[in-house]
């Protein structure tokens, strides 16, 4: 028995040694990898971010503020917020419904639905915008009917909203599907056995379990909706003061050699991105803490 115990301890020691050897590197290798990572971070992320704010304030605070309170800039800000305000709730409803169906039920065509959800990831946003022009444009499939009924989608706000919804389509669903699959169906089934109805199961069992993943998906969806350029550029028509979102407004200002104004507006997008990152990190921290609390309660 003692010999077996000795062999078992020796085996564990050898396994630990092998794991340590497999994950330990010389200081030269560690610092080389760290230097490469920091170099990429500095060159491709940190320096461009700093350059945006440096150029934005190059001509002073007054020029910066003037660029942001310009009527065209204010219109672009309102349209960007509107597109996000519409696309996020729509994708929230779809994402939760799709994730719930895929994770909790078995049905024919499930894999096909998952493939469709991933479609915006594989299709260029510019192609998506062209598809909407083909369908709703003046020469498109429904163009004549829309003109006859005085409905304008392309080169108007509805087209921008459609494009924003399309490019943000997968984020919430893709965040929730693996989370809900990992959680399984036991808690929902137990709630049903105890007499809970469908919406009661969702509000009191499913939603509390997915709330942090749901918030994470909403943050990503909102960030993409506000920063989308390709699809929105195709369907907007670039009408100043009417159909330009913030990214499109930045492009117009830059093409007109109004560099300070362009970087001032771009800095607003950068600030939105930084705020999004802060919220994202907070959500991740809360999710990790919630998971630890759950594990401690279970033990």
C-alpha positions in Angstrom: 0.0 0.0 0.0 2.8 2.4 0.9 4.6 1.5 -2.3 1.5 2.2 -4.3 1.1 5.5 -2.5 4.7 6.4 -3.2 4.3 5.6 -6.8 1.1 7.6 -7.0 2.8 10.6 -5.4 5.7 10.2 -7.6 3.5 10.1 -10.6 1.7 13.3 -9.5 5.1 15.0 -9.0 6.3 13.9 -12.4 3.0 15.2 -14.0 3.5 18.5 -12.2 7.1 18.7 -13.4 6.0 18.0 -17.0 3.3 20.6 -16.9 5.7 23.1 -15.4 8.3 22.3 -18.1 5.7 22.6 -20.8 4.6 26.1 -19.7 7.8 27.6 -18.4 10.1 29.5 -20.8 13.4 31.2 -20.4 13.4 34.9 -19.6 14.6 35.7 -23.1 11.6 34.0 -24.7 9.2 35.6 -22.2 10.5 39.1 -22.8 10.6 38.6 -26.5 7.0 37.6 -26.6 6.1 40.5 -24.3 8.0 43.0 -26.5 6.3 41.8 -29.7 2.9 42.1 -28.0 3.6 45.5 -26.6 5.0 46.7 -30.0 1.9 45.6 -31.8 -0.3 47.2 -29.2 1.6 50.5 -29.3 1.8 50.8 -33.1 -1.6 49.6 -34.1 -3.8 50.6 -31.1 -2.2 53.1 -28.8 -0.5 55.5 -31.2 -3.5 55.9 -33.6 -5.7 56.6 -30.6 -3.3 59.2 -29.3 -3.0 60.7 -32.8 -6.8 61.2 -33.0 -6.9 63.3 -29.9 -3.7 65.2 -30.7 -5.0 66.2 -34.1 -8.5 67.0 -32.7 -7.1 69.6 -30.3 -4.2 70.8 -32.5 -6.0 74.1 -33.3 -7.4 74.6 -29.8 -10.5 74.0 -27.8 -12.7 76.5 -29.6 -12.1 74.8 -33.0 -12.8 71.4 -31.4 -16.1 72.5 -29.9 -17.1 74.4 -33.1 -16.7 71.1 -35.1 -18.9 69.2 -32.7 -21.7 71.8 -32.5 -21.9 72.2 -36.2 -25.4 71.5 -37.5 -24.2 68.7 -39.8 -22.3 67.1 -36.9 -25.2 67.3 -34.5 -27.4 65.7 -37.2 -24.8 62.9 -37.6 -24.8 62.4 -33.9 -28.6 62.2 -33.7 -28.8 59.8 -36.6 -26.0 57.5 -35.2 -27.8 57.4 -31.8 -31.1 56.7 -33.5 -29.7 53.8 -35.6 -28.2 52.3 -32.4 -31.4 52.9 -30.4 -33.5 51.0 -33.0 -31.0 48.2 -34.0 -30.0 47.2 -30.4 -33.6 46.5 -29.1 -34.5 44.6 -32.3 -31.4 42.4 -32.1 -32.0 42.0 -28.4 -35.4 40.4 -29.0 -34.1 38.3 -31.9 -30.9 37.3 -30.1 -32.6 36.1 -27.0 -35.3 34.3 -29.0 -32.9 32.6 -31.3 -30.5 31.6 -28.5 -33.4 30.2 -26.4 -34.7 28.2 -29.3 -31.3 26.8 -30.3 -30.0 26.0 -26.8 -33.2 24.7 -25.2 -35.1 22.9 -28.1 -34.4 20.3 -30.7 -35.9 21.0 -34.1 -35.3 20.4 -37.8 -33.2 23.1 -39.4 -31.3 24.1 -36.2 -27.9 24.0 -37.9 -29.3 26.0 -40.8 -30.5 28.7 -38.5 -27.1 28.9 -36.8 -25.5 29.3 -40.2 -27.9 32.2 -41.1 -27.1 33.9 -37.8 -23.4 33.8 -38.8 -24.1 35.2 -42.3 -23.3 38.9 -41.5 -19.9 37.8 -40.2 -19.0 36.3 -43.7 -20.6 38.9 -45.9 -18.9 42.2 -46.5 -20.9 45.1 -45.1 -20.6 46.8 -48.5 -22.2 43.8 -50.2 -25.0 43.9 -47.5 -25.6 47.6 -48.4 -25.8 46.7 -52.1 -28.3 44.0 -51.4 -30.6 46.5 -49.7 -30.3 48.8 -52.7 -31.2 45.9 -55.0 -34.3 45.1 -52.9 -35.5 48.6 -51.9 -33.8 51.0 -54.4 -35.6 52.9 -57.1 -34.7 50.1 -59.6 -35.0 47.3 -57.1 -37.5 44.6 -56.6 -39.9 46.7 -54.5 -38.7 50.1 -55.9 -41.8 50.8 -58.0 -44.2 49.9 -55.2 -42.3 52.0 -52.7 -42.3 55.0 -55.0 -46.0 54.7 -55.8 -46.8 54.6 -52.0 -44.3 57.5 -51.3 -42.2 55.3 -49.0 -38.4 56.0 -49.0 -36.0 53.4 -47.6 -32.8 53.8 -49.5 -31.0 57.1 -49.1 -33.1 57.7 -46.0 -33.2 56.8 -42.3 -35.0 53.5 -42.7 -32.2 52.2 -45.0 -29.6 53.2 -42.4 -31.5 51.4 -39.7 -31.8 48.3 -41.8 -28.1 48.2 -42.6 -27.3 48.7 -38.9 -29.6 45.9 -37.9 -28.0 43.5 -40.5 -24.4 44.1 -39.5 -25.2 43.8 -35.7 -27.5 40.8 -36.2 -25.2 38.0 -34.8 -23.7 39.6 -31.7 -26.3 39.0 -29.0 -27.3 35.6 -30.3 -23.7 34.4 -30.7 -23.0 35.6 -27.2 -25.9 33.8 -25.6 -26.0 30.5 -27.6 -22.9 28.9 -26.0 -23.8 30.3 -22.6 -27.3 28.8 -22.6 -26.1 25.5 -24.0 -23.5 25.2 -21.2 -26.2 26.0 -18.6 -28.4 23.2 -19.9 -32.1 22.8 -19.5 -32.4 21.3 -16.0 -33.4 24.5 -14.2 -36.1 25.4 -16.7 -37.5 21.8 -16.6 -37.5 21.9 -12.8 -39.4 25.2 -12.9 -42.0 23.7 -15.3 -42.4 20.7 -13.0 -43.1 23.1 -10.1 -45.9 24.8 -12.1 -44.1 27.8 -13.7 -45.5 29.0 -17.1 -43.4 29.9 -20.1 -42.8 33.6 -19.3 -42.3 32.9 -15.7 -39.6 30.4 -16.6 -37.9 33.0 -18.8 -38.1 35.9 -16.3 -37.3 34.1 -13.1 -34.9 31.3 -14.3 -33.5 31.9 -17.8 -33.0 35.7 -17.7 -31.1 35.8 -14.4 -28.7 33.1 -15.7 -27.9 35.0 -18.9 -28.0 38.6 -17.8 -24.3 39.3 -17.9 -23.9 37.6 -21.3 -26.9 39.5 -22.5 -25.4 42.8 -21.4 -22.1 41.9 -23.0 -23.9 41.2 -26.3 -25.8 44.5 -26.1 -22.6 46.4 -25.6 -20.9 44.9 -28.6 -24.1 45.4 -30.7 -24.3 49.1 -29.7 -20.6 49.7 -30.4 -20.9 48.1 -33.9 -24.1 50.0 -34.7 -22.5 53.4 -33.9 -19.3 52.6 -35.7 -20.6 50.9 -38.9 -19.3 52.5 -42.1 -19.5 50.1 -45.1 -23.2 49.1 -45.3 -24.4 52.5 -44.1 -22.3 54.3 -46.7 -23.9 52.4 -49.5 -27.5 53.0 -48.4 -27.2 56.5 -47.0 -26.6 58.6 -50.1 -24.2 60.9 -48.1 -26.8 63.7 -47.8 -25.3 66.1 -45.4 -27.5 66.9 -42.4 -29.9 64.1 -43.2 -28.4 60.7 -43.9 -24.8 61.0 -42.6 -23.8 59.1 -39.5 -20.7 60.0 -37.5 -18.3 57.8 -39.5 -19.7 59.1 -42.8 -19.4 62.7 -41.5 -15.8 62.1 -40.6 -15.1 60.9 -44.1 -16.7 63.9 -45.7 -14.8 66.3 -43.5 -11.5 64.6 -44.2 -12.1 64.5 -48.0 -12.8 68.3 -47.8 -9.4 68.8 -46.1 -11.1 69.9 -42.8 -8.7 67.8 -40.8 -9.2 69.4 -37.4 -13.0 69.0 -37.6 -12.6 65.5 -38.9 -10.4 64.4 -36.0 -12.7 66.2 -33.6 -15.7 64.2 -34.7 -13.5 61.1 -34.8 -12.4 61.7 -31.2 -16.1 61.5 -30.2 -16.3 58.1 -31.7 -13.0 57.2 -30.0 -14.5 58.3 -26.7 -17.6 56.2 -27.3 -15.3 53.3 -27.9 -13.4 53.8 -24.7 -16.6 54.1 -22.7 -17.7 50.9 -24.3 -14.5 49.2 -23.3 -14.9 50.4 -19.7 -18.5 49.1 -19.5 -17.4 45.8 -21.2 -14.7 45.3 -18.6 -17.1 46.1 -15.8 -19.6 43.5 -17.2 -16.9 40.9 -17.5 -15.8 41.6 -13.9 -19.4 41.3 -12.6 -19.9 38.1 -14.6 -16.7 36.6 -13.2 -17.7 37.6 -9.6 -21.2 36.2 -10.1 -19.7 32.9 -11.3 -17.4 32.7 -8.3 -20.3 33.4 -5.9 -22.3 30.7 -7.6 -19.4 28.2 -7.3 -18.9 29.0 -3.6 -22.6 28.6 -2.9 -22.7 25.3 -4.6 -19.7 24.0 -2.6 
